[in-house]
Amino acid sequence: MTAPDGLKLRHVQLKFRIAASADAAWAALHSPEVLTALYSPVLAVERLGDGDTDDGAHGSLLRTAVRLRLFGLITVGTQLIGAYDEVREHDGETVRILRDSGIPLTGPLSGLDVWDHRMAVSALPDGRTLWRDRLVFAGPTSRLLWPVLWAAWQWRGWRIRRLARGWE
């Protein structure tokens, strides 16, 4: 992946084990309720409309717009989520990936031109799941936004590990 206009690609990523099966984690990745719970109470995620589904080269692509509200009160932007599933084999293990190649539309994140978010789950021998979460981004404001997104990813990781206990 290359950034437009020679902008530097930046990323934040997490890799950890969760106390849930890979099937439960995969179902949670597709749950609007889990998406909402990940950022709560700092950000409220509100779906705008029903979204639409297109069948393309990567299978079904779900497009939906969401509004982000700080503490549920102040709108801080909107984002287009463009999500599709991938399944890969890596060293004999099945890795399921939910990929969001949407883009921020308004607000502070709209200074980003590249948004590639991949969440991957794979089963571990002990019944738990290896969770990988990586965001690659670029744009005129990416240097300023990197610390904010890094902090948001730490929050995501903490919330995912806590929420995963109830996914079975």
DSSP file with accessible surface (Angstrom, degrees, kcal/mol):
  #  RESIDUE AA STRUCTURE BP1 BP2  ACC     N-H-->O    O-->H-N    N-H-->O    O-->H-N    TCO  KAPPA ALPHA  PHI   PSI    X-CA   Y-CA   Z-CA
    1    1 A M              0   0  120      0, 0.0     2,-0.4     0, 0.0     8,-0.1   0.000 360.0 360.0 360.0 134.3    0.0    0.0    0.0
    2    2 A T        -     0   0  127      6,-0.0     6,-0.1     7,-0.0     5,-0.0  -0.902 360.0-120.7-118.7 150.9    1.3    3.4   -0.9
    3    3 A A    >   -     0   0   18      4,-0.4     3,-0.9    -2,-0.4     6,-0.1  -0.603  34.0-106.1 -86.9 146.2    0.2    6.8    0.4
    4    4 A P  G >  S+     0   0   49      0, 0.0     3,-2.1     0, 0.0    -1,-0.1  -0.384  97.4   9.6 -68.4 150.1   -1.1    9.4   -2.1
    5    5 A D  G 3  S-     0   0  151      1,-0.3   134,-0.0    -2,-0.1    -2,-0.0   0.777 128.7 -66.5  54.8  31.0    1.1   12.4   -2.9
    6    6 A G  G <  S+     0   0   77     -3,-0.9    -1,-0.3     1,-0.2     2,-0.1   0.648  86.5 158.9  70.3  13.6    4.1   10.9   -1.2
    7    7 A L    <   -     0   0   52     -3,-2.1    -4,-0.4     1,-0.1     2,-0.3  -0.421  46.8-105.3 -69.2 147.8    2.6   11.1    2.3
    8    8 A K        -     0   0  137    131,-0.1   131,-0.4    -2,-0.1     2,-0.3  -0.572  27.7-128.4 -77.3 130.7    4.1    8.8    4.9
    9    9 A L        -     0   0   55     -2,-0.3     2,-0.3   129,-0.1   129,-0.2  -0.608  29.9-172.3 -74.5 134.9    2.1    5.8    5.9
   10   10 A R  E     -A  137   0A  54    127,-3.1   127,-2.8    -2,-0.3     2,-0.3  -0.853   1.4-169.9-121.7 162.3    1.7    5.5    9.6
   11   11 A H  E     -A  136   0A  80     -2,-0.3     2,-0.3   125,-0.2   125,-0.2  -0.991  19.4-161.3-151.7 157.9    0.2    2.7   11.7
   12   12 A V  E     +A  135   0A   4    123,-1.9   123,-2.8    -2,-0.3     2,-0.3  -0.971  25.7 175.7-130.4 144.6   -0.9    1.6   15.1
   13   13 A Q  E     -A  134   0A 105     -2,-0.3     2,-0.3   121,-0.2   121,-0.2  -0.998  18.5-163.2-153.1 156.2   -1.3   -2.1   16.0
   14   14 A L  E     -A  133   0A  22    119,-2.3   119,-2.3    -2,-0.3     2,-0.3  -0.962   3.4-176.5-134.4 151.7   -2.1   -4.5   18.7
   15   15 A K  E     +A  132   0A 148     -2,-0.3     2,-0.3   117,-0.2   117,-0.2  -0.915  27.2 131.7-150.4 119.5   -1.6   -8.2   19.2
   16   16 A F  E     -A  131   0A  20    115,-2.2   115,-3.4    -2,-0.3     2,-0.3  -0.971  50.1-101.6-158.7 170.5   -2.9  -10.1   22.2
   17   17 A R  E     -A  130   0A 133     -2,-0.3     2,-0.3   113,-0.2   113,-0.2  -0.798  31.4-159.3-101.1 143.8   -4.8  -13.2   23.4
   18   18 A I  E     -A  129   0A   4    111,-2.5   111,-1.9    -2,-0.3     2,-1.7  -0.908  26.6-117.7-123.3 155.3   -8.4  -13.0   24.5
   19   19 A A  S    S+     0   0   60     -2,-0.3     2,-0.3   142,-0.3   148,-0.2  -0.453  84.8  83.8 -88.4  61.2  -10.5  -15.3   26.7
   20   20 A A  S    S-     0   0    4     -2,-1.7    -2,-0.2   147,-0.1   145,-0.1  -0.973  83.0 -97.6-154.1 155.8  -13.0  -16.2   24.0
   21   21 A S     >  -     0   0   32     -2,-0.3     4,-2.5     1,-0.1     5,-0.2  -0.312  35.3-113.0 -71.6 160.7  -13.1  -18.8   21.1
   22   22 A A  H  > S+     0   0    8    106,-0.3     4,-2.6     1,-0.2     5,-0.2   0.876 118.8  54.0 -62.9 -35.8  -12.2  -17.7   17.6
   23   23 A D  H  > S+     0   0  110      2,-0.2     4,-2.2     1,-0.2    -1,-0.2   0.920 110.0  46.3 -64.9 -42.3  -15.8  -18.2   16.6
   24   24 A A  H  > S+     0   0   14      2,-0.2     4,-2.3     1,-0.2    -2,-0.2   0.908 113.4  49.3 -66.7 -39.7  -17.1  -16.0   19.4
   25   25 A A  H  X S+     0   0    0     -4,-2.5     4,-2.2     2,-0.2    -2,-0.2   0.911 110.2  51.3 -65.2 -40.4  -14.5  -13.3   18.5
   26   26 A W  H  X S+     0   0   40     -4,-2.6     4,-0.8     1,-0.2    -2,-0.2   0.923 110.5  48.1 -63.7 -42.6  -15.4  -13.5   14.8
   27   27 A A  H >< S+     0   0   62     -4,-2.2     3,-0.9     1,-0.2    -1,-0.2   0.915 110.1  52.8 -63.9 -40.4  -19.1  -13.0   15.7
   28   28 A A  H >< S+     0   0    7     -4,-2.3     3,-1.7     1,-0.2     6,-0.2   0.884 101.1  60.4 -64.0 -36.8  -18.2  -10.0   17.9
   29   29 A L  H 3< S+     0   0   24     -4,-2.2    -1,-0.2     1,-0.3    -2,-0.2   0.783 108.1  45.5 -60.3 -25.9  -16.3   -8.4   15.1
   30   30 A H  T << S+     0   0   80     -3,-0.9    -1,-0.3    -4,-0.8    -2,-0.2   0.305  91.3 104.6 -99.9   7.8  -19.5   -8.3   13.1
   31   31 A S    <>  -     0   0   28     -3,-1.7     4,-2.1    -4,-0.2     3,-0.3  -0.799  56.4-157.8 -97.2 120.3  -21.7   -7.0   16.0
   32   32 A P  H  > S+     0   0   63      0, 0.0     4,-2.3     0, 0.0     5,-0.2   0.857  97.2  58.4 -59.5 -32.0  -22.8   -3.3   16.0
   33   33 A E  H  > S+     0   0  138      2,-0.2     4,-2.3     1,-0.2     5,-0.1   0.892 105.7  47.4 -65.4 -39.6  -23.3   -3.7   19.7
   34   34 A V  H  > S+     0   0   22     -3,-0.3     4,-2.2    -6,-0.2    -1,-0.2   0.928 109.8  53.3 -68.4 -41.4  -19.6   -4.7   20.3
   35   35 A L  H  X S+     0   0   57     -4,-2.1     4,-0.8     1,-0.2    -2,-0.2   0.938 111.6  46.3 -56.1 -45.4  -18.5   -1.8   18.0
   36   36 A T  H >X S+     0   0   59     -4,-2.3     4,-0.8     1,-0.2     3,-0.6   0.920 112.0  50.5 -63.6 -42.8  -20.5    0.6   20.2
   37   37 A A  H 3< S+     0   0   26     -4,-2.3    -1,-0.2     1,-0.2     3,-0.2   0.796  97.9  69.0 -68.3 -28.4  -19.2   -0.9   23.4
   38   38 A L  H 3< S+     0   0   10     -4,-2.2    -1,-0.2     1,-0.2    -2,-0.2   0.866 111.6  29.0 -58.8 -39.3  -15.5   -0.7   22.4
   39   39 A Y  H XX S+     0   0   38     -4,-0.8     4,-2.7    -3,-0.6     3,-0.6   0.514  96.2 152.0-102.2  -6.9  -15.5    3.1   22.5
   40   40 A S  T 3<  +     0   0   50     -4,-0.8     4,-0.1     1,-0.3    -3,-0.0  -0.409  60.3  11.8 -69.3 142.7  -18.1    3.6   25.2
   41   41 A P  T 34 S+     0   0   84      0, 0.0    -1,-0.3     0, 0.0    30,-0.2  -0.976 128.4  50.2 -93.0  -0.1  -18.3    5.9   27.2
   42   42 A V  T <4 S+     0   0   57     -3,-0.6    29,-3.6     1,-0.2     2,-0.4   0.952 121.7  23.0 -65.6 -49.2  -15.8    8.2   25.6
   43   43 A L  E  <  -B   70   0A  38     -4,-2.7     2,-0.5    27,-0.2    27,-0.2  -0.972  68.4-152.2-121.1 132.5  -17.2    7.9   22.1
   44   44 A A  E     -B   69   0A  35     25,-3.0    25,-2.3    -2,-0.4     2,-0.6  -0.872  13.4-150.3 -97.2 132.1  -20.8    7.0   21.1
   45   45 A V  E     -B   68   0A  19     -2,-0.5     2,-0.5    23,-0.2    23,-0.2  -0.928  14.9-173.7-106.8 118.2  -21.0    5.4   17.7
   46   46 A E  E     -B   67   0A  76     21,-2.7    21,-3.1    -2,-0.6     2,-0.2  -0.955  20.3-132.2-118.4 120.6  -24.3    6.1   16.0
   47   47 A R  E     -B   66   0A 116     -2,-0.5     2,-0.7    19,-0.2    19,-0.3  -0.493  12.9-147.8 -71.2 136.4  -25.2    4.4   12.7
   48   48 A L  E     -B   65   0A  52     17,-3.1    17,-0.7    -2,-0.2     3,-0.2  -0.884  62.5 -32.2-107.6 100.5  -26.6    6.8   10.0
   49   49 A G  E    S-     0   0A  52     -2,-0.7     0, 0.0     1,-0.2     0, 0.0  -0.203  87.3 -67.0  82.6-175.4  -29.1    4.9    7.9
   50   50 A D  E     -     0   0A 145      1,-0.2    -1,-0.2    14,-0.1    13,-0.0   0.653  64.3-142.5 -88.4 -19.9  -29.1    1.2    6.9
   51   51 A G  E     -     0   0A  38     -3,-0.2     2,-0.3    11,-0.1    13,-0.2  -0.173  15.3-106.9  79.0 177.8  -26.0    1.1    4.7
   52   52 A D  E     -B   63   0A  81     11,-2.5    11,-3.2     2,-0.0     2,-0.4  -0.957  14.4-133.7-143.5 163.2  -25.7   -1.0    1.6
   53   53 A T  E     -B   62   0A  87     -2,-0.3     2,-0.4     9,-0.2     9,-0.2  -0.974  16.3-171.7-122.7 132.0  -24.0   -4.1    0.4
   54   54 A D  E     -B   61   0A  62      7,-2.4     7,-3.5    -2,-0.4     2,-0.6  -0.965  19.2-137.2-119.1 141.4  -22.1   -4.6   -2.8
   55   55 A D  E     +B   60   0A 135     -2,-0.4     5,-0.2     5,-0.2     2,-0.2  -0.869  45.3 141.6 -96.5 123.4  -20.7   -7.8   -4.2
   56   56 A G  E >   -B   59   0A  52      3,-2.4     3,-1.9    -2,-0.6     0, 0.0  -0.619  65.2 -54.8-141.1-159.5  -17.2   -7.3   -5.5
   57   57 A A  T 3  S+     0   0  105      1,-0.3     3,-0.1    -2,-0.2    -2,-0.0   0.781 132.4  45.2 -61.1 -28.3  -13.8   -8.9   -5.9
   58   58 A H  T 3  S-     0   0  110      1,-0.4    -1,-0.3    28,-0.0     2,-0.3   0.177 117.8-108.4-101.6  17.5  -13.5   -9.3   -2.1
   59   59 A G  E <  S+B   56   0A  38     -3,-1.9    -3,-2.4    25,-0.1    -1,-0.4  -0.655  80.4   4.0  90.8-149.3  -17.0  -10.8   -1.6
   60   60 A S  E     -B   55   0A  68     -2,-0.3     2,-0.6    -5,-0.2    25,-0.4  -0.574  64.4-160.6 -79.3 127.6  -19.7   -8.7    0.1
   61   61 A L  E     -B   54   0A  31     -7,-3.5    -7,-2.4    -2,-0.4     2,-0.6  -0.939   4.4-155.2-108.3 121.0  -18.7   -5.2    1.0
   62   62 A L  E     -BC  53  83A  69     21,-3.0    21,-2.6    -2,-0.6     2,-0.5  -0.874  10.0-169.2 -97.8 122.5  -20.8   -3.5    3.6
   63   63 A R  E     +BC  52  82A  93    -11,-3.2   -11,-2.5    -2,-0.6     2,-0.3  -0.966  17.7 152.2-113.1 128.1  -20.9    0.2    3.5
   64   64 A T  E     - C   0  81A  13     17,-2.1    17,-3.6    -2,-0.5     2,-0.4  -0.990  33.8-133.0-150.4 148.0  -22.4    2.2    6.3
   65   65 A A  E     -BC  48  80A  25    -17,-0.7   -17,-3.1    -2,-0.3     2,-0.3  -0.810  21.5-168.9-102.1 144.4  -21.8    5.7    7.7
   66   66 A V  E     -BC  47  79A   9     13,-2.6    13,-2.4    -2,-0.4     2,-0.4  -0.956  15.2-139.2-130.1 151.8  -21.5    6.4   11.4
   67   67 A R  E     -BC  46  78A  65    -21,-3.1   -21,-2.7    -2,-0.3     2,-0.5  -0.914  15.8-147.5-106.4 138.7  -21.5    9.5   13.6
   68   68 A L  E     -BC  45  77A  26      9,-3.1     8,-3.1    -2,-0.4     9,-0.9  -0.918  14.1-171.5-109.4 127.2  -19.1    9.8   16.5
   69   69 A R  E >   -BC  44  75A  63    -25,-2.3   -25,-3.0    -2,-0.5     3,-1.5  -0.983  25.0-125.1-123.4 127.2  -20.1   11.8   19.5
   70   70 A L  E >> S-BC  43  74A  61      4,-3.3     3,-2.4    -2,-0.5     4,-1.8  -0.541  96.6 -14.3 -69.9 121.8  -17.8   12.6   22.4
   71   71 A F  T 34 S-     0   0  128    -29,-3.6    -1,-0.3    -2,-0.4   -28,-0.2   0.758 121.0 -71.8  51.3  27.9  -19.5   11.3   25.6
   72   72 A G  T <4 S+     0   0   35     -3,-1.5    -1,-0.3   -30,-0.3    -2,-0.2   0.494 129.4  75.8  74.6   4.5  -22.6   11.0   23.5
   73   73 A L  T <4 S+     0   0  137     -3,-2.4     2,-0.6     1,-0.2    -2,-0.2   0.814  80.9  51.2-114.9 -48.0  -23.1   14.8   23.4
   74   74 A I  E  < S-C   70   0A 108     -4,-1.8    -4,-3.3     2,-0.0     2,-0.3  -0.872  75.0-130.3-107.7 120.7  -20.7   16.5   21.0
   75   75 A T  E     +C   69   0A  69     -2,-0.6    -6,-0.3    -6,-0.3     3,-0.1  -0.509  26.7 176.1 -68.1 126.5  -20.4   15.4   17.4
   76   76 A V  E     -     0   0A  47     -8,-3.1    33,-0.3     1,-0.4     2,-0.2   0.359  56.6 -54.0-113.0   1.0  -16.7   15.0   16.5
   77   77 A G  E     -C   68   0A   5     -9,-0.9    -9,-3.1    30,-0.2    -1,-0.4  -0.826  45.2-101.7 151.4 172.5  -17.1   13.6   13.0
   78   78 A T  E     -CD  67 106A  25     28,-0.6    27,-2.6    -2,-0.2    28,-1.6  -0.919  27.1-163.2-125.7 155.8  -18.6   11.0   10.7
   79   79 A Q  E     -CD  66 104A  15    -13,-2.4   -13,-2.6    -2,-0.3     2,-0.6  -0.999  16.6-136.9-141.5 138.8  -16.9    8.0    9.1
   80   80 A L  E     -CD  65 103A  51     23,-2.8    23,-1.2    -2,-0.4     2,-0.6  -0.864  20.5-155.3 -93.2 123.8  -17.7    5.7    6.2
   81   81 A I  E     -C   64   0A  29    -17,-3.6   -17,-2.1    -2,-0.6     2,-0.5  -0.900  12.9-178.2 -99.4 125.4  -17.1    2.1    7.2
   82   82 A G  E     +C   63   0A   3     -2,-0.6    19,-2.7   -19,-0.2     2,-0.4  -0.851  18.8 177.4-122.4  90.2  -16.4   -0.1    4.2
   83   83 A A  E     +CE  62 100A  15    -21,-2.6   -21,-3.0    -2,-0.5     2,-0.3  -0.794  11.9 160.4-108.3 138.8  -16.1   -3.6    5.7
   84   84 A Y  E     - E   0  99A  16     15,-2.1    15,-3.0    -2,-0.4     2,-0.3  -0.971  32.0-115.0-147.1 161.2  -15.5   -7.0    4.1
   85   85 A D  E     - E   0  98A  68    -25,-0.4     2,-0.3    -2,-0.3    13,-0.2  -0.739  23.5-175.4-100.8 146.7  -14.2  -10.4    5.2
   86   86 A E  E     - E   0  97A  22     11,-2.7    11,-3.2    -2,-0.3     2,-0.4  -0.974   8.7-159.5-133.2 148.3  -11.1  -12.3    4.2
   87   87 A V  E     + E   0  96A  93     -2,-0.3     2,-0.3     9,-0.2     9,-0.2  -0.999  17.5 175.4-128.1 129.0   -9.9  -15.8    5.2
   88   88 A R  E     - E   0  95A 118      7,-2.7     7,-3.3    -2,-0.4     2,-0.5  -0.955  26.7-134.1-130.7 153.1   -6.2  -16.7    4.9
   89   89 A E  E     + E   0  94A 122     -2,-0.3     2,-0.4     5,-0.2     5,-0.2  -0.908  25.8 177.5-104.3 130.8   -4.1  -19.7    5.7
   90   90 A H  E >   - E   0  93A 103      3,-2.7     3,-1.9    -2,-0.5    -2,-0.0  -0.950  69.4 -24.0-138.5 114.3   -0.8  -18.9    7.5
   91   91 A D  T 3  S-     0   0  148     -2,-0.4     3,-0.1     1,-0.3    -1,-0.1   0.888 127.4 -49.1  51.2  43.5    1.5  -21.7    8.6
   92   92 A G  T 3  S+     0   0   77      1,-0.2     2,-0.4     0, 0.0    -1,-0.3   0.507 116.9 111.4  79.8   2.2   -1.4  -24.2    8.8
   93   93 A E  E <   -E   90   0A  58     -3,-1.9    -3,-2.7    29,-0.0     2,-0.5  -0.868  66.6-125.8-110.1 147.1   -3.7  -21.9   10.8
   94   94 A T  E     -E   89   0A  68     -2,-0.4     2,-0.5    -5,-0.2    29,-0.5  -0.786  24.1-166.5 -89.5 127.0   -6.8  -20.2    9.6
   95   95 A V  E     -E   88   0A  12     -7,-3.3    -7,-2.7    -2,-0.5     2,-0.5  -0.972   4.2-158.6-116.7 121.2   -6.9  -16.5   10.0
   96   96 A R  E     -EF  87 121A  47     25,-2.5    25,-2.6    -2,-0.5     2,-0.4  -0.888  13.0-166.9-100.8 131.6  -10.2  -14.6    9.6
   97   97 A I  E     -EF  86 120A  12    -11,-3.2   -11,-2.7    -2,-0.5     2,-0.6  -0.969  17.7-160.9-125.6 129.7   -9.8  -10.9    8.8
   98   98 A L  E     -EF  85 119A  16     21,-2.9    21,-2.6    -2,-0.4     2,-0.5  -0.954  21.9-164.8-103.3 121.1  -12.4   -8.1    8.9
   99   99 A R  E     -EF  84 118A  37    -15,-3.0   -15,-2.1    -2,-0.6     2,-0.6  -0.938  12.5-166.0-115.3 127.6  -11.1   -5.3    6.8
  100  100 A D  E     +EF  83 117A  14     17,-3.4    17,-2.7    -2,-0.5   -17,-0.2  -0.944  14.5 168.3-111.9 111.2  -12.4   -1.8    6.9
  101  101 A S        +     0   0   58    -19,-2.7    14,-0.1    -2,-0.6   -18,-0.1  -0.074  39.4 120.9-111.3  31.3  -11.2    0.3    4.0
  102  102 A G        -     0   0    7    -20,-0.1    13,-0.2    15,-0.1   -21,-0.2   0.143  53.6-130.3 -72.6-159.4  -13.7    3.2    4.6
  103  103 A I  E     -D   80   0A  47    -23,-1.2   -23,-2.8    11,-0.1     2,-0.2  -0.991  18.3-100.2-158.1 143.9  -12.6    6.7    5.3
  104  104 A P  E     -D   79   0A   8      0, 0.0   -25,-0.3     0, 0.0     3,-0.1  -0.509  33.4-172.7 -63.3 136.8  -13.3    9.5    7.8
  105  105 A L  E     +     0   0A  85    -27,-2.6     2,-0.3     1,-0.3   -26,-0.2   0.814  60.7   5.6-101.9 -42.2  -15.7   12.0    6.2
  106  106 A T  E    S+D   78   0A  72    -28,-1.6   -28,-0.6     5,-0.0     3,-0.3  -0.922  97.3  40.4-139.3 165.4  -15.9   14.9    8.6
  107  107 A G  S >  S-     0   0   31     -2,-0.3     3,-1.8   -30,-0.2     4,-0.2  -0.322 106.3 -37.1  90.4-173.7  -14.2   16.0   11.8
  108  108 A P  G >  S+     0   0   90      0, 0.0     3,-1.0     0, 0.0    -1,-0.2   0.818 134.0  56.2 -58.6 -33.2  -10.5   15.8   12.9
  109  109 A L  G >  S+     0   0   35     -3,-0.3     3,-1.8   -33,-0.3    -2,-0.1   0.648  82.9  85.9 -75.8 -11.3   -9.9   12.4   11.3
  110  110 A S  G <  S+     0   0   55     -3,-1.8    -1,-0.2     1,-0.3    -3,-0.1   0.624  70.9  77.5 -69.4  -6.1  -11.1   13.7    7.8
  111  111 A G  G <  S+     0   0   18     -3,-1.0    30,-1.3    -4,-0.2     2,-0.4   0.410  78.0  94.8 -78.1   4.9   -7.5   15.0    7.3
  112  112 A L    <   -     0   0    3     -3,-1.8    27,-0.3    27,-0.2     3,-0.1  -0.839  49.5-177.9-100.4 134.2   -6.6   11.4    6.5
  113  113 A D  S    S+     0   0   79     25,-2.3     2,-0.4    -2,-0.4    26,-0.2   0.573  73.0  51.8-100.6 -18.5   -6.6   10.1    2.9
  114  114 A V  E     + G   0 138A  19     24,-2.2    24,-1.4  -110,-0.1     2,-0.3  -0.990  56.5 167.4-124.1 132.5   -5.7    6.5    3.7
  115  115 A W  E     + G   0 137A  23     -2,-0.4     2,-0.4   -13,-0.2    22,-0.2  -0.892   4.1 162.7-145.6 107.7   -7.6    4.3    6.2
  116  116 A D  E     + G   0 136A   7     20,-2.5    20,-2.4    -2,-0.3     2,-0.5  -0.895  10.7 179.2-131.9 100.7   -7.0    0.6    6.2
  117  117 A H  E     -FG 100 135A  10    -17,-2.7   -17,-3.4    -2,-0.4     2,-0.5  -0.917   2.0-176.5-109.5 121.0   -8.1   -1.2    9.4
  118  118 A R  E     -FG  99 134A  70     16,-3.0    16,-2.8    -2,-0.5     2,-0.5  -0.974   8.3-172.7-121.9 127.6   -7.7   -4.9    9.7
  119  119 A M  E     -FG  98 133A  16    -21,-2.6   -21,-2.9    -2,-0.5     2,-0.4  -0.985  13.9-172.8-118.1 120.1   -8.9   -7.0   12.6
  120  120 A A  E     -FG  97 132A  12     12,-3.1    12,-2.7    -2,-0.5     2,-0.4  -0.924   8.2-172.8-120.4 139.9   -7.7  -10.6   12.5
  121  121 A V  E     +FG  96 131A   0    -25,-2.6   -25,-2.5    -2,-0.4     2,-0.3  -0.982   6.1 173.0-129.5 142.1   -8.7  -13.5   14.7
  122  122 A S  E     - G   0 130A   1      8,-1.5     8,-2.9    -2,-0.4   -27,-0.1  -0.991  34.3-105.9-147.3 145.4   -7.2  -17.0   14.9
  123  123 A A  E     - G   0 129A  65    -29,-0.5     6,-0.2    -2,-0.3   -29,-0.1  -0.417  27.0-148.6 -71.4 141.9   -7.8  -19.9   17.2
  124  124 A L    >   -     0   0   28      4,-2.6     3,-2.1    -2,-0.1  -102,-0.1  -0.781  27.5-111.6-104.2 154.8   -5.2  -20.9   19.8
  125  125 A P  T 3  S+     0   0  143      0, 0.0    -1,-0.1     0, 0.0    -2,-0.0   0.792 115.4  58.5 -57.7 -27.1   -4.7  -24.5   20.9
  126  126 A D  T 3  S-     0   0   94      1,-0.1     3,-0.1     2,-0.0    -3,-0.0   0.363 122.6-101.0 -87.4   7.6   -6.0  -23.7   24.4
  127  127 A G  S <  S+     0   0   49     -3,-2.1  -105,-0.1     1,-0.3    -1,-0.1   0.318  89.8 111.6  93.4 -10.9   -9.3  -22.5   23.1
  128  128 A R        -     0   0   94   -107,-0.1    -4,-2.6  -109,-0.1     2,-0.4  -0.202  64.3-115.9 -82.8-175.1   -8.5  -18.8   23.4
  129  129 A T  E     -AG  18 123A   0   -111,-1.9  -111,-2.5    -6,-0.2     2,-0.6  -0.975   4.3-135.6-129.7 139.9   -8.0  -16.5   20.4
  130  130 A L  E     -AG  17 122A  14     -8,-2.9    -8,-1.5    -2,-0.4     2,-0.5  -0.835  28.6-161.7 -89.5 122.3   -5.1  -14.5   19.0
  131  131 A W  E     -AG  16 121A   4   -115,-3.4  -115,-2.2    -2,-0.6     2,-0.4  -0.925  10.4-175.9-110.1 129.1   -6.4  -11.0   18.2
  132  132 A R  E     -AG  15 120A  59    -12,-2.7   -12,-3.1    -2,-0.5     2,-0.4  -0.990   1.4-178.7-124.8 136.3   -4.5   -8.7   15.8
  133  133 A D  E     +AG  14 119A   0   -119,-2.3  -119,-2.3    -2,-0.4     2,-0.4  -0.968   7.3 171.6-140.5 113.0   -5.7   -5.2   15.2
  134  134 A R  E     -AG  13 118A  93    -16,-2.8   -16,-3.0    -2,-0.4     2,-0.5  -0.991  14.1-169.4-133.3 130.4   -3.9   -2.9   12.8
  135  135 A L  E     -AG  12 117A   0   -123,-2.8  -123,-1.9    -2,-0.4     2,-0.5  -0.983   3.8-169.7-117.5 123.5   -4.7    0.5   11.3
  136  136 A V  E     +AG  11 116A  16    -20,-2.4   -20,-2.5    -2,-0.5     2,-0.3  -0.952  20.6 164.3-108.0 132.4   -2.6    2.0    8.5
  137  137 A F  E     +AG  10 115A   0   -127,-2.8  -127,-3.1    -2,-0.5     2,-0.3  -0.968  16.0 176.5-147.2 159.0   -3.3    5.6    7.7
  138  138 A A  E     + G   0 114A   0    -24,-1.4   -25,-2.3    -2,-0.3   -24,-2.2  -0.976  20.8 115.5-158.0 158.0   -1.9    8.6    5.9
  139  139 A G  S >  S-     0   0    2   -131,-0.4     3,-1.8   -27,-0.3     4,-0.4  -0.844  74.1 -67.4 156.2 172.2   -2.9   12.2    5.2
  140  140 A P  T 3  S+     0   0   95      0, 0.0     3,-0.2     0, 0.0     4,-0.2   0.782 132.2  38.9 -57.3 -28.5   -1.9   15.8    5.8
  141  141 A T  T 3> S+     0   0   43    -30,-1.3     4,-2.2     1,-0.1     3,-0.3   0.318  83.2 105.9-104.1   8.9   -2.8   15.5    9.5
  142  142 A S  H <> S+     0   0    6     -3,-1.8     4,-1.7   -31,-0.3    -1,-0.1   0.854  76.6  55.4 -62.1 -34.5   -1.5   12.0   10.1
  143  143 A R  H  4 S+     0   0  196     -4,-0.4    -1,-0.2    -3,-0.2    -2,-0.1   0.911 112.8  42.4 -64.4 -40.5    1.5   13.1   12.0
  144  144 A L  H  4 S+     0   0  138     -3,-0.3     4,-0.5     1,-0.2    -1,-0.2   0.834 116.5  48.6 -72.2 -32.7   -0.7   15.1   14.5
  145  145 A L  H  X S+     0   0   18     -4,-2.2     4,-2.9     1,-0.2     5,-0.3   0.671  87.1  85.9 -84.2 -16.9   -3.2   12.3   14.7
  146  146 A W  H  X S+     0   0   97     -4,-1.7     4,-2.9     1,-0.2     5,-0.2   0.926  90.9  46.4 -54.6 -48.7   -0.8    9.4   15.4
  147  147 A P  H  > S+     0   0   70      0, 0.0     4,-2.2     0, 0.0    -1,-0.2   0.899 113.8  49.6 -62.7 -35.1   -0.6   10.0   19.2
  148  148 A V  H  > S+     0   0   89     -4,-0.5     4,-2.4     2,-0.2    -2,-0.2   0.938 114.0  44.3 -67.0 -45.7   -4.4   10.3   19.4
  149  149 A L  H  X S+     0   0    7     -4,-2.9     4,-2.4     2,-0.2    -1,-0.2   0.885 111.0  54.7 -68.4 -35.7   -4.9    7.1   17.4
  150  150 A W  H  X S+     0   0  121     -4,-2.9     4,-1.8    -5,-0.3    -1,-0.2   0.947 110.7  45.7 -60.3 -46.5   -2.2    5.3   19.4
  151  151 A A  H  X S+     0   0   51     -4,-2.2     4,-2.1    -5,-0.2    -2,-0.2   0.913 111.2  52.6 -63.4 -40.6   -4.1    6.2   22.6
  152  152 A A  H  X S+     0   0   31     -4,-2.4     4,-2.6     1,-0.2    -1,-0.2   0.891 108.0  52.0 -62.4 -36.8   -7.4    5.1   21.0
  153  153 A W  H  X S+     0   0    5     -4,-2.4     4,-2.5     2,-0.2    -1,-0.2   0.863 106.3  52.7 -70.4 -33.6   -5.9    1.7   20.1
  154  154 A Q  H  X S+     0   0   72     -4,-1.8     4,-2.3     2,-0.2    -1,-0.2   0.932 111.0  47.6 -64.6 -42.0   -4.7    1.2   23.7
  155  155 A W  H  X S+     0   0   82     -4,-2.1     4,-2.9     1,-0.2    -2,-0.2   0.929 110.6  52.5 -61.3 -46.6   -8.2    1.8   24.8
  156  156 A R  H  X S+     0   0    4     -4,-2.6     4,-3.1     1,-0.2     5,-0.2   0.928 109.3  49.1 -54.4 -49.3   -9.6   -0.6   22.1
  157  157 A G  H  X S+     0   0    1     -4,-2.5     4,-2.3     2,-0.2    -1,-0.2   0.924 112.4  47.1 -59.6 -44.4   -7.2   -3.3   23.3
  158  158 A W  H  X S+     0   0  109     -4,-2.3     4,-1.9     1,-0.2    -1,-0.2   0.933 115.2  46.0 -62.5 -45.8   -8.2   -2.9   26.9
  159  159 A R  H  X S+     0   0   43     -4,-2.9     4,-3.2     2,-0.2     5,-0.3   0.900 111.1  52.3 -65.5 -42.4  -11.9   -2.8   26.0
  160  160 A I  H  X S+     0   0    0     -4,-3.1     4,-2.5    -5,-0.2    -1,-0.2   0.940 109.6  48.8 -59.9 -47.7  -11.6   -5.9   23.7
  161  161 A R  H  X S+     0   0   99     -4,-2.3     4,-0.6    -5,-0.2  -142,-0.3   0.903 116.1  43.9 -61.9 -38.2   -9.9   -8.0   26.4
  162  162 A R  H >< S+     0   0  121     -4,-1.9     3,-0.7    -5,-0.2     4,-0.3   0.931 116.3  45.1 -70.5 -46.7  -12.6   -7.0   29.0
  163  163 A L  H >< S+     0   0   43     -4,-3.2     3,-2.0     1,-0.2    -2,-0.2   0.833 100.2  70.1 -66.7 -32.7  -15.6   -7.5   26.7
  164  164 A A  H >< S+     0   0    0     -4,-2.5     3,-1.7     1,-0.3     4,-0.4   0.789  83.0  72.2 -59.5 -26.3  -14.3  -10.8   25.3
  165  165 A R  T << S+     0   0  176     -3,-0.7    -1,-0.3    -4,-0.6     3,-0.3   0.783 102.7  42.5 -60.5 -25.5  -14.9  -12.5   28.7
  166  166 A G  T <  S+     0   0   68     -3,-2.0    -1,-0.3    -4,-0.3    -2,-0.2   0.303  88.3  91.6-103.2   8.0  -18.7  -12.3   27.9
  167  167 A W    <         0   0   46     -3,-1.7    -1,-0.2  -148,-0.2    -2,-0.1   0.651 360.0 360.0 -79.8 -16.6  -18.6  -13.3   24.2
  168  168 A E              0   0  144     -4,-0.4    -1,-0.1    -3,-0.3    -2,-0.1   0.655 360.0 360.0 -76.2 360.0  -19.1  -17.0   24.8
